[in-house]
Amino acid sequence: MALERTPQPLRVGVVGLGFAGTTALDAFSSLPGVEVVALAGQEQPRLDELAESRGVPNRYHDWEDLVARDDLDVVSIGVPNHLHHPIALAALGSGKHVFCEKPLAPTGALAQEMVDAARTANRVLEIAFNHRRRADVQYIRRYLDEHDIGRIYHARSSWRRRAGIPGLGSWFTNRQMAGGGPMVDLGPHMLDIALHLMDEPRVTSVSAVAYEELGRAGRGGRSGSTTTGGTRTFEVEDFASALLRLDTGGSIHLETSWASYSADEEDIAVELLGATGGARLFVRNYATDDTVRLYSDVAGAPAVTAPEVHVPAGHHLAVIEEFVATVRSGEWADAYGDYALHRSRVIDAVYQSAAEHREVEVP
Ligand SMILES: NC(=O)c1ccc[n+]([C@@H]2O[C@H](COP(=O)([O-])OP(=O)(O)OC[C@H]3O[C@@H](n4cnc5c(N)ncnc54)[C@H](O)[C@@H]3O)[C@@H](O)[C@H]2O)c1
């Protein structure tokens, strides 16, 4: 009788102990055939508590020691933005697959080096675009697959907070560590959702503005924030708004704020305007129901459909499941992170346009 071979478990090292690191640790640990064998982070009590409660056998203070292990298949990166690049390069260069938090890097040039490294090493580089995996976003995606709403010529995509600067003075508000404010933090998610729903057009040029009215005055901080590091300074924008032109002739209005005198504590909105129909995602204050509207004409009259879509937590798990499946498939010729690189190039162009007060092209 032929013996059935059990596949080797996938061995993962997780770097970072904040929201991102903990979410990745729990998602990887929950998957069958995946073992988190190493954890790194600089808050010793949290490192001990997480490693013990999740049964992770090896702990490190510095990412370099974790990445130096020669028995890891995957490195998961959940650390301040400026560390994504060195960790990814070291991990890919030593033959590991990488699951990286968004943004890929603080700048497009660094993101390019990461994608090049993945292609050279022939290893997967996947990015945590978890919001695209929200059930309501996926519902709209399915609706668009099944219904023709004509050419989608414009999208409005925004994430705005009333007082939600994550850690005023932490790494998030340090330009070198973060790369920017809400446009580099929340912008990648909102750009990703819009491009995903519009069938991946290329952004060709950007005209943008950015402001720092509240953060610069020490206002608009999120209470109870636990983010780490930083220089106690506020060096980034707290609001940015951009008009993006697309190679399809269409456009996207992308807007993000960490702090502004807006209506809600937090709202995420995506509106798609098609030639014969429309769709809207509106998530007010982390609502998990009643977030989708579809617009059409029924028997000659404007009609609004309100589908009942519930949004469970756990969209990080969905993207990590897909990443693990890609690694296991052995087929990843398309999975070097190029699509995330384009998002990074667009965010670069937003900052350049805002700084130079002119429309700039996206390379
Ligand atoms: N996809 C999402 O929804 C989402 C949500 C939150 C954060 N993020 C991203 O995740 C990343 C981390 O954000 P966070 O909120 O968890 O930050 P955080 O400040 O809460 O945690 C950062 C962690 O990095 C660790 N770290 C820093 N330097 C290190 C080093 N040299 N070696 C080892 N560990 C080191 C710190 O010890 C800490 O545990 C950022 O890129 C952020 O943009 C993504």
The ligand as an ORCA input file, in Angstrom:
! r2SCAN-3c Opt
* xyz 0 1
  N      -3.353     46.242      7.181
  C      -3.839     46.899      8.210
  O      -5.051     46.989      8.372
  C      -2.880     47.529      9.194
  C      -3.348     47.972     10.447
  C      -2.419     48.547     11.325
  C      -1.085     48.692     10.947
  N      -0.681     48.273      9.719
  C       0.734     48.388      9.311
  O       1.498     47.493     10.117
  C       2.764     48.038     10.425
  C       2.928     48.117     11.949
  O       1.881     48.894     12.513
  P       1.459     48.719     14.055
  O       0.260     49.589     14.248
  O       1.340     47.270     14.396
  O       2.729     49.385     14.774
  P       3.213     49.320     16.305
  O       4.021     50.532     16.547
  O       2.033     49.049     17.191
  O       4.133     48.022     16.370
  C       5.388     48.002     15.744
  C       6.160     46.774     16.220
  O       7.407     46.730     15.507
  C       8.401     46.295     16.416
  N       9.745     46.686     15.989
  C      10.211     47.942     15.769
  N      11.528     47.894     15.467
  C      11.892     46.588     15.490
  C      13.123     45.890     15.276
  N      14.260     46.541     14.980
  N      13.136     44.531     15.396
  C      12.009     43.869     15.720
  N      10.811     44.468     15.935
  C      10.758     45.816     15.821
  C       8.028     46.988     17.715
  O       8.685     46.355     18.791
  C       6.510     46.787     17.712
  O       6.175     45.569     18.320
  C       2.819     49.390      9.722
  O       3.433     49.234      8.473
  C       1.344     49.759      9.519
  O       1.138     50.571      8.383
  C      -1.548     47.695      8.849
*
